[in-house]
Amino acid sequence: MSEKLPSPTREYDWSILLLAVLLTAVGVVMVYSSSAEMADTLERYQKDDFYFLKRQAIFAVIGCAVMAVMMHYDYKKLRKVAGLGLLVCMFLLLAVYIPGLGVKINGAQRWLRLGFNLQPVELAKIALIIYMAHSLTKKQKKVREFVHGILPYTIVLGIILTLLMLQPDLGSAMTLVAVAIAMLFIAGMRYAYFGYILAILIPLGSFFVMNSQYRMQRIFGFLDPWKDPTGNGLQIIQSWIAIGSGGIFGKGLGEGRQKLFYLPEAHTDFILSVIGEEWGFIGLSLIVLCVYLLFRRGMNTALMAPDDFGRYLAFGITFLLAFQAVFNMCVVLGLVPTKGLALPFISYGGSSLVCTLAAIGILLNVSSQAQGRGVSS
C-alpha cells in the first residue's frame, strides 16, 4: 500500500495580489477624480458626481470576489472547458448584433445589455489564452509544423478577428493577435512562420486602416496633431498639456484642469493623463513601476509553473496585461496613434476590470501550486 503524500501548502505570490489591489484602488480613486465634474454636469449621468465612482467601486468588489474564487480554483481544471469557453465567447461576440440585446455606443457594436453592459471581447481575451495554453500543451513539438501547429490557430483567430472587425474593434483585434503570436513564439514556432504571419498581417492591417476614414484621420492626427488641434489632434495635444502641466509632483488629487471637458475620454482611455497632471512625474513613475513589477512577478510565475499548461497560461495572462498597459501608455504619450485600449485595473469599465482581476486570480493559483511544489522564487 503506497503512502499518501501530504497536500502541498498553498503559498501565493502575495506581491502579485498586492500590486493588483493597489492598482485597482488607484483606479477607483482616479475614476472619481477624472469623471466627477462631467457626471455632475451632464443630464445623462443624472447630474450625480458619484455616478462613475459607484459603478467602478461595485465592479471592483465583484472583480475582487471573482479573483478570490479563481485563486482557490485549480487552474488545471480550466483545460476541461477550454474549447467550450472559446465557443461561448464567439457566440457572445456574435450576439452583440441581436436586436434588443446588443448595445451600440459611439458607433461601435461591442456590448451586450444584461442589466449592465458586458463587453464580450474581455472574456474572449482570457478564453483565447486558456484555449491556446491547453492546445499548445497537447501539441508539444507539433507547433513547429505549419499544418498541425500554426494553421488551426490561424483559423480560430481569423474567426474571432472577423467578428471584432465587424463591430469594429481594431484595438482588441490587435491585442489578440499580439497575444497569440507571443504564445506561439514561446511554444517554439519557427522564425520563418513568424515572418509569414507578419507578411499577411501588415498588408491586411494596412487595408483596414486605409479603407476607414476615421482610422486614417487618427493616423494623420498622430503624425501631425497640430495641423488639426481641435479635431484629429485634440486628444493627444490635451494629453500632452495635462502631463506637461503636472510637472514633477503634480497639481494635487482632484486639482487637474484638462479633465474639465478639455481631454476626451479622461476617465477611460486617457486616465493616465489625468494621473500625470494631478500626481506629476512621480505619480506616473509609480504606476509604471507597479506595472513592471507585476510583469516581472507574472513572468516569474510562468517560469516556476509545475507544468506546461501553467507556464503557457501564466505567460499569456502576464503578456496580455503588460501589452495593454504599455500600449495605453504609448497612446497617452503620443508614441503610437490613438486607439481605444484601456489601462488595466485603472481605466473605467466593468467588463475590463472584472476580467482583469479574474485573470490575476488564475495567475495567483498558478503561483501557489508552483511554490507549493517547493520551487523557490
C-alpha positions in Angstrom: 0.0 0.0 0.0 1.5 3.3 -1.1 1.9 6.1 1.3 -0.3 9.1 0.6 1.7 12.3 0.2 0.6 15.3 2.1 -1.1 18.1 0.2 1.2 20.9 -0.7 0.7 24.1 1.3 -0.5 26.9 -0.9 1.8 29.9 -0.9 0.6 32.6 -3.3 2.8 35.2 -4.8 1.4 37.9 -2.5 3.3 40.7 -4.4 1.0 40.0 -7.4 -2.1 40.3 -5.2 -0.8 43.5 -3.5 0.0 45.1 -6.8 -3.4 44.2 -8.3 -5.3 45.5 -5.3 -3.2 48.7 -5.2 -3.7 49.5 -8.9 -7.4 48.7 -8.6 -7.7 51.1 -5.6 -5.8 53.8 -7.6 -8.3 53.2 -10.5 -11.3 53.7 -8.3 -9.9 57.0 -6.9 -8.8 58.3 -10.3 -12.1 57.4 -12.0 -13.9 59.6 -9.5 -11.3 62.4 -9.8 -11.5 62.3 -13.6 -15.3 62.0 -14.0 -16.9 63.8 -11.1 -17.3 67.1 -12.9 -18.6 65.6 -16.1 -21.1 63.4 -14.3 -22.3 66.3 -12.2 -22.8 68.4 -15.3 -24.4 66.1 -17.9 -28.1 65.1 -17.6 -27.4 61.6 -19.0 -25.4 60.8 -15.8 -28.3 62.1 -13.6 -26.1 65.0 -12.5 -24.6 62.7 -9.9 -20.8 63.3 -9.4 -20.5 59.8 -7.9 -22.1 58.2 -10.9 -18.9 56.6 -12.2 -17.3 56.1 -8.8 -20.2 54.0 -7.6 -20.2 51.7 -10.6 -16.4 51.3 -10.6 -16.4 50.5 -6.9 -19.1 47.9 -7.4 -17.2 46.2 -10.2 -14.0 46.4 -8.2 -15.7 44.5 -5.4 -17.2 41.9 -7.8 -13.8 41.6 -9.5 -12.0 41.0 -6.2 -14.6 38.4 -5.3 -14.1 36.6 -8.7 -10.3 36.9 -8.1 -10.6 35.2 -4.7 -12.6 32.4 -6.3 -10.1 31.8 -9.1 -7.2 31.9 -6.6 -8.6 28.8 -5.0 -9.8 27.1 -8.2 -7.3 24.6 -9.6 -6.2 26.1 -12.9 -5.7 22.6 -14.3 -9.5 22.2 -14.4 -9.7 25.0 -16.9 -8.4 22.6 -19.5 -11.7 20.8 -19.5 -13.7 23.9 -20.6 -11.0 25.5 -22.8 -12.7 24.7 -26.1 -16.3 25.3 -24.8 -15.3 28.6 -23.2 -13.9 29.9 -26.5 -17.0 28.8 -28.4 -19.2 30.6 -25.9 -17.2 33.8 -26.3 -17.5 33.6 -30.1 -21.3 33.3 -29.7 -21.3 36.3 -27.4 -19.2 38.3 -29.9 -21.9 37.4 -32.5 -24.8 38.2 -30.0 -23.9 41.9 -29.9 -25.8 42.1 -33.3 -29.1 40.7 -31.8 -31.7 43.5 -31.7 -32.6 44.4 -28.1 -29.6 42.6 -26.7 -26.7 44.3 -28.4 -25.8 47.9 -27.5 -24.2 50.4 -29.9 -22.1 53.1 -28.3 -20.2 55.8 -30.2 -20.8 53.9 -33.5 -19.4 50.6 -32.2 -21.5 47.5 -31.6 -19.4 45.9 -28.8 -21.7 45.5 -25.8 -24.5 43.3 -24.5 -27.3 44.6 -22.3 -27.6 42.2 -19.4 -28.8 44.5 -16.7 -25.3 46.0 -17.2 -23.2 46.5 -20.3 -21.0 43.4 -20.9 -18.2 43.7 -23.4 -17.6 40.1 -24.6 -14.2 40.7 -26.0 -12.8 41.0 -22.5 -14.0 37.4 -21.8 -12.6 36.3 -25.2 -9.1 37.5 -24.3 -9.0 35.2 -21.3 -10.7 32.4 -23.2 -8.2 32.5 -26.1 -5.3 32.3 -23.6 -6.8 29.3 -21.8 -7.6 27.6 -25.2 -4.1 28.2 -26.6 -2.4 27.1 -23.4 -4.4 23.9 -23.4 -3.8 23.2 -27.1 -0.1 24.1 -27.1 0.4 21.7 -24.1 -1.2 18.9 -26.2 0.7 19.7 -29.4 4.2 19.9 -27.9 6.7 19.9 -30.9 3.9 19.9 -33.5 3.8 23.6 -33.1 6.8 23.7 -35.4 4.7 22.3 -38.2 2.5 24.6 -40.2 -0.5 22.3 -40.8 -0.8 20.9 -37.3 0.8 23.7 -35.4 0.0 27.1 -37.0 -2.9 26.7 -39.3 -5.5 25.7 -36.6 -4.7 28.8 -34.5 -4.8 30.9 -37.6 -8.4 29.7 -38.4 -9.6 30.2 -34.8 -8.0 33.6 -34.6 -9.4 34.6 -38.0 -12.9 33.8 -36.9 -12.6 36.0 -33.8 -10.9 38.8 -35.7 -13.7 38.8 -38.3 -16.3 39.2 -35.5 -14.2 42.0 -33.9 -13.7 43.9 -37.1 -17.4 43.9 -37.8 -18.0 45.8 -34.5 -15.5 47.4 -35.3 -12.8 46.9 -32.6 -9.3 47.1 -34.2 -7.6 47.7 -30.8 -8.8 44.4 -29.3 -8.1 42.5 -32.5 -4.6 43.8 -32.5 -4.2 42.7 -28.8 -5.4 39.2 -29.5 -3.0 38.9 -32.5 -0.1 40.0 -30.3 -1.0 37.6 -27.5 -1.5 34.6 -29.9 1.9 35.3 -31.7 3.7 35.7 -28.4 2.3 32.4 -27.1 3.2 30.6 -30.3 6.6 32.1 -30.2 7.5 30.8 -26.7 6.0 27.4 -27.7 8.6 27.0 -30.4 7.1 28.4 -33.5 9.7 28.6 -36.4 11.0 32.1 -37.1 10.0 31.6 -40.8 6.4 31.2 -39.8 6.6 34.4 -37.7 7.8 36.2 -40.9 4.9 34.7 -42.9 2.4 35.8 -40.3 3.8 39.4 -40.5 3.7 39.3 -44.3 0.0 38.6 -44.1 -0.9 40.9 -41.1 0.9 44.0 -42.3 -0.9 44.3 -45.6 -4.2 43.2 -44.0 -3.9 45.8 -41.2 -2.9 48.5 -43.8 -6.1 47.6 -45.8 -8.4 48.0 -42.8 -6.7 51.3 -41.9 -6.6 52.8 -45.4 -10.3 51.9 -46.1 -11.6 53.6 -43.0 -11.8 57.3 -42.9 -11.8 57.7 -39.1 -8.7 55.4 -38.8 -6.9 57.4 -41.4 -7.8 60.6 -39.6 -6.3 59.1 -36.4 -3.1 58.3 -38.3 -2.9 61.9 -39.6 -3.6 63.2 -36.1 -0.8 61.2 -34.8 1.7 62.3 -37.5 0.9 66.0 -37.1 -1.6 66.7 -34.3 -1.0 70.5 -34.5 -2.4 70.6 -38.0 -5.9 69.9 -36.6 -5.6 70.8 -32.9 -9.4 70.9 -32.3 -10.1 67.8 -34.3 -7.9 64.8 -35.0 -5.1 66.1 -32.9 -7.3 67.1 -29.9 -6.8 64.1 -27.7 -3.1 63.8 -27.9 -2.5 67.6 -27.6 -4.7 67.8 -24.5 -2.9 64.7 -23.1 0.5 66.4 -23.6 -0.8 69.5 -21.9 -2.1 67.5 -18.9 1.1 65.6 -18.4 3.3 68.6 -19.0 1.4 70.8 -16.6 1.7 68.2 -13.9 5.4 68.7 -13.6 7.3 66.7 -11.0 4.9 66.5 -8.2 1.6 67.2 -9.9 -1.2 69.7 -9.1 -2.7 67.5 -6.4 -5.5 65.0 -6.4 -8.7 66.5 -7.8 -6.9 69.7 -9.0 -6.5 68.8 -12.6 -7.9 71.1 -15.3 -7.7 69.1 -18.5 -10.4 66.6 -17.4 -12.9 69.6 -17.3 -14.1 68.9 -20.8 -10.8 69.6 -22.5 -9.5 66.0 -22.6 -11.9 63.5 -24.2 -12.3 60.1 -22.5 -10.5 61.3 -19.4 -11.9 58.5 -17.2 -11.2 55.7 -19.7 -8.5 55.7 -22.4 -6.7 58.8 -21.2 -7.0 58.4 -17.4 -3.2 58.2 -17.2 -3.0 61.8 -18.5 -5.1 62.9 -15.5 -2.8 61.0 -13.2 0.2 62.8 -14.8 -1.5 66.2 -14.2 -2.6 65.5 -10.7 0.3 63.2 -9.5 3.0 64.5 -11.7 6.1 62.6 -13.0 6.4 60.8 -9.7 2.9 59.5 -9.8 3.4 58.3 -13.4 6.6 56.7 -12.5 5.0 54.8 -9.6 2.3 53.5 -12.0 4.9 52.3 -14.5 6.9 50.7 -11.6 3.8 48.8 -10.4 3.1 47.5 -14.0 6.8 46.5 -14.4 6.8 44.6 -11.0 3.6 42.9 -11.9 5.0 41.8 -15.3 8.2 40.6 -13.6 6.3 38.6 -11.0 4.0 37.2 -13.6 6.9 36.0 -15.8 8.5 34.5 -12.7 5.3 32.6 -12.1 5.4 31.3 -15.6 8.9 30.1 -15.2 8.1 28.4 -11.9 4.8 26.8 -13.1 4.7 23.0 -12.4 3.5 22.1 -15.9 3.4 23.3 -19.5 -0.2 24.4 -19.2 0.5 26.5 -16.2 3.5 28.0 -18.0 1.6 29.0 -21.1 -1.3 30.2 -19.0 0.8 32.4 -16.8 2.8 33.8 -19.7 -0.4 34.6 -21.7 -2.1 36.4 -18.9 1.1 38.4 -18.0 1.8 39.3 -21.6 -1.9 40.4 -22.2 -1.9 42.8 -19.2 1.6 44.2 -20.0 0.8 44.7 -23.7 -2.4 46.6 -22.9 -0.7 48.7 -20.3 2.3 49.6 -22.4 0.2 50.3 -25.5 -2.1 52.6 -23.4 0.9 54.5 -22.1 2.3 54.9 -25.6 -1.1 56.3 -26.8 -1.2 58.8 -23.9 2.4 59.9 -24.6 1.7 60.2 -28.3 4.1 57.5 -29.3 1.5 55.5 -31.3 -1.8 56.5 -32.9 -4.8 56.9 -30.6 -6.5 53.5 -30.1 -9.1 52.6 -27.5 -7.3 50.2 -25.2 -8.0 50.6 -21.5 -5.3 50.9 -18.9 -5.7 47.6 -16.9 -7.0 48.0 -13.4 -7.3 51.8 -13.7 -9.5 52.8 -16.6 -13.2 52.9 -16.1 -15.0 49.8 -17.3 -16.7 47.0 -15.5 -16.0 44.2 -18.0 -12.4 45.0 -18.3 -11.9 45.3 -14.5 -13.7 42.1 -13.6 -12.0 40.1 -16.3 -8.6 41.5 -15.4 -9.0 40.6 -11.7 -10.2 37.1 -12.7 -7.1 36.7 -14.8 -5.0 37.8 -11.8 -6.8 35.1 -9.7 -5.8 32.4 -12.2 -2.2 33.7 -12.2 -2.2 33.6 -8.4 -3.4 30.0 -8.4 -0.6 29.0 -10.8 1.9 30.7 -8.4 0.5 28.9 -5.4 0.9 25.5 -7.0 4.4 26.2 -8.2 5.6 27.4 -4.8 3.7 24.6 -3.1 5.9 22.2 -5.0 8.9 23.6 -3.4 10.1 25.8 -6.3 11.9 28.9 -5.0 11.1 32.4 -6.1 
